[in-house]
Amino acid sequence: MEVAAHLPQVATSGDRPDVGRVRDVVDAARDLGLAAVCANDHLTFHRPWLDGPTLLAAVADRAGGMELATTVALPSLRGPGQLAATLTTLATLAPGRVVAGVGAGSSAADHAAAGVPFDDRWQQFEESLHVLRGLVSGGSLPARWVEILDGSRRVEPPEPVPIWVASWGSPAGLRRVARWGDGWLASAYNTSPEAFAEGRRRLTEERARLDRPDLPAAVATMWTWVADDPADAERVLIDVLAPLVRRDPDELRDRVCVGTPEHCAALLGRYAAAGCSRIHVWPLGDEVAQLERLVGDVLLSIDA
């Protein structure tokens, strides 16, 4: 199972995210041999939030051979044409290293900011996926977009950008992944290793029904705090993570990598056994030290 690092784009404390920490995370992830760095997407949030695709473009040269992934971007809110232009530019900066994780978005506030009715989000997302695949992955385009682009010239990605479709694991969501995705991106704090394994089974069945090969599956937004002292981990869970994601700590405790090295190794080991190809970890502060602990104290014990 590969590991990727979320960039620290949201302020967990204070009034502004620290851009210097973004650079430090990229350097640490690269030096530790991680597979990718990634960034999430919101148009509005209850904490100060840095734009994900912009951050990925800013660190493209710094990332070495690591992939740059959106986990996830919001094509129906940004507009599929605009997101395609962003991904194409990113792919031009980092040829062959861009992965487009995309989702409908679960925030009503984001939809209000974009002027997209929240109740229409699934139809809007499906339509946006069709356009996005046509623009960055070599798929067909809706007739309306063929007319729009007739006679126009645009930059295309140096090679097709793979599109990983996000879903919390509902039957309708997995059918959407099977139809449009090059991979499935699950949400760590909205699933469990057991639910992930069941989702993978259903996705395999759906892909077989479509006469298509099986898809890889990964988990994003794995909030992380490795601590020797269980009381310290509990403090971070209750005082930092729960207010950040506005969830009850009891709902999060067994779903996130916040705890002792043994707790984190057990959780990630269950995901590896469930067929997770990549886990995207998001340290809740002290990012460099946390990534070092994850690699040195957690991942090595899983491999052992």
QUIWOBEL-V216764 format. One record per residue. N is the residue number from 0. PHI is phi in degrees with one decimal (NA if undefined). Layout:
n phi
N PHI
N PHI
This chain:
n phi
0 NA
1 -77.0
2 -126.1
3 -123.2
4 -116.5
5 -68.0
6 -74.3
7 -80.5
8 -93.2
9 -118.2
10 -77.7
11 -80.7
12 -154.7
13 83.0
14 -99.2
15 -152.7
16 -61.6
17 -92.1
18 -63.7
19 -59.8
20 -67.4
21 -60.8
22 -62.2
23 -63.1
24 -64.0
25 -61.7
26 -61.8
27 -66.2
28 -61.3
29 -63.1
30 -69.6
31 -84.9
32 80.5
33 -70.9
34 -81.7
35 -162.4
36 -118.3
37 -145.6
38 -146.3
39 -92.0
40 -144.5
41 -142.1
42 -89.6
43 -149.4
44 -156.4
45 -83.3
46 -128.8
47 -55.8
48 -138.0
49 -90.5
50 -65.2
51 -65.4
52 -58.6
53 -64.2
54 -63.0
55 -62.7
56 -64.1
57 -67.3
58 -108.0
59 -56.4
60 -69.4
61 -73.8
62 -77.4
63 62.2
64 -92.8
65 -69.7
66 -76.2
67 -116.1
68 -125.6
69 -94.4
70 -137.7
71 -133.9
72 -92.6
73 -119.9
74 -66.0
75 -76.0
76 -98.6
77 -75.1
78 95.5
79 -63.1
80 -67.4
81 -67.2
82 -65.3
83 -60.5
84 -64.2
85 -63.7
86 -66.2
87 -63.7
88 -63.1
89 -62.2
90 -67.9
91 -72.2
92 -72.4
93 -135.2
94 -57.2
95 74.8
96 -121.3
97 -107.0
98 -122.8
99 -98.2
100 -80.9
101 -134.2
102 -148.6
103 -76.1
104 89.3
105 -107.6
106 -98.9
107 -64.7
108 -66.1
109 -60.4
110 -64.6
111 -63.4
112 -64.3
113 -88.9
114 73.6
115 -109.2
116 -58.0
117 -61.6
118 -69.1
119 -97.7
120 -62.0
121 -73.3
122 -63.9
123 -62.1
124 -65.3
125 -60.6
126 -64.6
127 -65.5
128 -60.1
129 -58.7
130 -66.8
131 -61.6
132 -61.2
133 -65.6
134 -87.0
135 -121.5
136 -122.9
137 79.0
138 -83.6
139 -74.9
140 -116.0
141 -58.5
142 -55.8
143 -60.8
144 -76.0
145 -61.0
146 -67.0
147 -59.7
148 -88.7
149 -58.0
150 84.5
151 -89.3
152 -120.6
153 -143.2
154 -74.9
155 -108.9
156 -58.8
157 -55.7
158 -150.7
159 -55.7
160 -91.4
161 -66.1
162 -114.6
163 -102.6
164 -95.8
165 -84.5
166 -158.2
167 -75.8
168 113.6
169 -69.9
170 -55.9
171 -65.2
172 -64.9
173 -69.6
174 -63.8
175 -66.2
176 -59.0
177 -61.8
178 -78.7
179 -111.8
180 -94.6
181 -96.1
182 -175.4
183 -109.3
184 -116.1
185 -93.9
186 -103.3
187 -56.7
188 -88.3
189 -119.9
190 -149.9
191 -147.5
192 -57.0
193 -69.3
194 -66.5
195 -62.8
196 -62.2
197 -66.3
198 -61.6
199 -61.9
200 -62.0
201 -66.7
202 -65.7
203 -60.2
204 -63.9
205 -68.2
206 -65.0
207 -63.9
208 -62.3
209 -84.2
210 59.3
211 -126.5
212 -68.3
213 -62.2
214 -110.9
215 -71.7
216 -139.4
217 -135.9
218 -123.4
219 -110.7
220 55.7
221 -84.9
222 -60.1
223 -135.8
224 -153.5
225 -92.0
226 -139.8
227 -70.7
228 -92.8
229 -57.3
230 -67.0
231 -66.5
232 -62.8
233 -65.2
234 -61.4
235 -65.4
236 -60.3
237 -81.6
238 -91.9
239 -112.1
240 -73.4
241 -57.0
242 -65.9
243 -66.2
244 -101.3
245 55.9
246 -128.3
247 -67.8
248 -54.4
249 -65.1
250 -74.3
251 -96.7
252 -52.9
253 -91.6
254 -109.8
255 -124.5
256 -88.1
257 -118.1
258 162.9
259 -70.4
260 -54.0
261 -66.6
262 -61.1
263 -67.2
264 -63.8
265 -64.5
266 -65.6
267 -68.2
268 -63.1
269 -66.2
270 -67.3
271 -61.3
272 -66.9
273 -81.7
274 95.6
275 -73.4
276 -86.5
277 -154.8
278 -113.3
279 -102.7
280 -93.0
281 -129.8
282 -62.7
283 -93.3
284 112.5
285 45.4
286 -60.4
287 -62.9
288 -63.2
289 -68.2
290 -65.1
291 -64.2
292 -65.2
293 -59.7
294 -70.5
295 -80.3
296 -106.3
297 -110.1
298 -64.9
299 -65.7
300 -72.5
301 -68.6
302 -61.9
303 -67.6
